[in-house]
Every structure is written in structure tokens, then in C-alpha cells.
Amino acid sequence: MPESPYLVIHSERVRENYRALDAAVAVRGDDKARIRFAVKASPVPELITLLDAEGAEFDVASIGEIELCLGLGVAPEKLCYGNPIKKAADIARAYAAGVRRYAFDTEDDLLRIVEHAPGSEVECRFLASTPASQTPFGTKFGCSPAEALRLLVRARDLGLVVAGPYFHVGSQQLDPAAWRIGIQQSGEIAEALAAKDIHITSVNIGGGLPISYAEAAPALGEIAAVVNAAAAEFLPETAGLVVEPGRALVGNAGTIHAEVVGVRIAPDGRRWVYLDIGRYNGMAETENEYIAYRFVTERDGDPVDEAVVAGPTCDGDDVLYQRTRVLLPTTLRAGDRITILDTGAYTASYSSVSFNGFPPLTVHVSGAERE
Ligand SMILES: *Cc1c(COP(=O)(O)O)cnc(C)c1O
């Protein structure tokens, strides 16, 4: 057994998730959506190879992610450099590596793409008027819809190929109506572009597809029904869909195996349970207690009581849950094993190199041949 803590990813589950999404999202009957995996959710070589073979495209955010994919034999045409925040030098390197698809949300970045990736295909990310998700982007990304229209016209005029508008409803979005709003706004942009003789080929509806943690999420079928209906209602015949999942492909395929380091009653009377995994070696998404992971222990069945759950480092912020009501067996003690469910997304990829001397979370892929 590997040393605790570690993450196990079941690759066959990732394949099932991919195929379920592929079957669920389609514009007008059988015009299937293109699925573009957001690599940052789980940049694990075995999974990239598996998804490549399934037919996925890849959303990459940096030269590092581009090199990772190309190094595994992914064709550069399957990559989209989707991060709107990029240096001119990185665009030039991506272009030299064969990347011909980019997303942007400012005129500055558009001009950098024109200069360093001439003739490429572009998507413009706008900030859709959607409800907040569980881990929201706020206003960090996306221009106004009116600005997206202006910039896409400019992109055409500057010799780029216009793919279409692009929005992301925020990660772990629990309201299916969010996609309807984004697709409707995309349709309005597409219509205005058509009046300027620009006919979009795709609408990128981003990621954000939720999975069930302690709180249940709407089923994929429910969201897909909303997406498919909105696409048929609001988008022009020329436009296909691109969907860009991270969490929904890998989240439920992973389980973290960890250990209880200690249990104590603090001076305020609360019970604290310290684990060998925390905010800095895999549990980054407990920031603001956004994601409520479920724990399984070997003492489940014993009486339970509330616990504050904390990580192992000497950092006051390395606390997973102190406001969220977490119930753990009262018998839990140092040395007990504990598993954390649905931890395949945004865990290992977020873990620090060695904060406080704790190594990054190791990943073990089961169900796939290792290279
Ligand atoms: C992170 C990210 C995604 C994936 O988001 P999920 O909520 O994990 O599906 C998709 N697109 C972009 C541009 C992202 O940054």
C-alpha cells in the first residue's frame, strides 16, 4: 500500500463519465457536442491518453499543460489555449507547437493572438448573467456580451477565424437554468454577428457541470435536457456545442486515502480531528468550505458527534471544515484510516510542492496500463 495520504483514480469511471456526457449533450438530434477536457482538474497522463483515445479535445491553460498533452501524443489540433490570461511569449510558443485555437476576453489579448498566432480560430469569453456557483469565478473572466460582439468582429477583421462566444457558468454549478441563460445570451451575440456576415461555428458552454458531494447535485440528464433545448431554441443552425468539463469527468473517479493524526478537545470545547491531508496537499477546494466532501472511516456505525476537521501543517488556515457540520465517530483516534470520497478533481493538481515539508499528494491510477 502506498504511504498515506494518496489518491486513487479509477480510470474506467472516467471513461464512463465521458461516454455518458457524450451521449447526453447534442444539438438538434444527433449533432453531438465536442467534449473538451479541462486539464487542470486532473493533469494525469493516463487520463489524458484515455480521453484522447475516446475522442476528447483538451482545454489547456499554460505552456506546461500544452507540453504535457503534446508529450503524450495528443495532436495539437485538439488543444484549445483557453486561458484568457496569457503572455505574448506563451502564445508564440503555443503557436510554434501547433496550437491553432485560442480563447480571449480583452482587446489586448486579441491583439497578442493576432500578432503571435495569426490566422488562428478564436472564442471570446463573455460574463454570462448566471446565478453564482459553489466555487464561482466572480468577475475575474469574461467581457460584456456587447464587448464580445465587438471583439469577435474585430477578430474577423484582423484575419482570425471566429469560432463563436464562450461562457463558463462557474464550477460546481447547481442551477441548470445557468446554461439556458448563457446559451440565450450566446444566441443574441450570434445573431448580431450574423448581421455582420459572421456565422459562428460553435458555442463553448464551458465547464461547471456538478457532481454530488455531501450535497446532491442535479443529474447530468437534467442539465443536458436544459442545454439541448436551449441550443435548439437560441442557436443558429451553423453552430455546434463545445462543452468543457473538468470536475464532471474525473471528480467521482477519485478517492483519497488518508489517516487520522490526532484528536483533541480544544479550549473552546470543540473536538478537532487532525488528518495527514489538508488544504495544501490536496484539499484546496475546502477553501471557504466551498466543497463539502464526504468521509468514510473504519468506525462508521459507532456513535457520531460534530468535529472540526483540520490538516497537518502549522498554518492556521489549514482547516478543512469548522463551519460546515461534519459528523464523525466519537471513537475516532490517531492512526485510523479515513477515506474521502469523490476527490478526483482539483486535489492532486492543487497540492503544494512541499509546504511545511509535506510532500504533494501522490496519484495512483487503477484500471489502466501504466506507460
Ligand atoms: C476550470 C475550467 C473548466 C472546467 O471547469 P469544471 O467546473 O471543472 O467543469 C473549463 N473551462 C475553463 C476555461 C476552465 O478554466
The ligand as an SDF file (V2000), in Angstrom:
LIG
                    3D

 15 15  0  0  0  0  0  0  0  0999 V2000
  -11.5680   25.0640  -14.9400 C   0  0  0  0  0  0  0  0  0  0  0  0
  -12.1380   25.2930  -16.2570 C   0  0  0  0  0  0  0  0  0  0  0  0
  -13.0600   24.3940  -16.8030 C   0  0  0  0  0  0  0  0  0  0  0  0
  -13.5950   23.2120  -16.0660 C   0  0  0  0  0  0  0  0  0  0  0  0
  -14.4880   23.5770  -15.0770 O   0  0  0  0  0  0  0  0  0  0  0  0
  -15.2850   22.4720  -14.2500 P   0  0  0  0  0  0  0  0  0  0  0  0
  -16.1250   23.2820  -13.3610 O   0  0  0  0  0  0  0  0  0  0  0  0
  -14.3000   21.6240  -13.5440 O   0  0  0  0  0  0  0  0  0  0  0  0
  -16.0760   21.6830  -15.2330 O   0  0  0  0  0  0  0  0  0  0  0  0
  -13.4900   24.6270  -18.0790 C   0  0  0  0  0  0  0  0  0  0  0  0
  -13.0510   25.6920  -18.7840 N   0  0  0  0  0  0  0  0  0  0  0  0
  -12.1780   26.5660  -18.2860 C   0  0  0  0  0  0  0  0  0  0  0  0
  -11.7120   27.6840  -19.1140 C   0  0  0  0  0  0  0  0  0  0  0  0
  -11.7070   26.4090  -17.0050 C   0  0  0  0  0  0  0  0  0  0  0  0
  -10.8410   27.2970  -16.5270 O   0  0  0  0  0  0  0  0  0  0  0  0
  1  2  1  0
  2  3  1  0
  2 14  2  0
  3  4  1  0
  3 10  2  0
  4  5  1  0
  5  6  1  0
  6  7  2  0
  6  8  1  0
  6  9  1  0
 10 11  1  0
 11 12  2  0
 12 13  1  0
 12 14  1  0
 14 15  1  0
M  END
$$$$
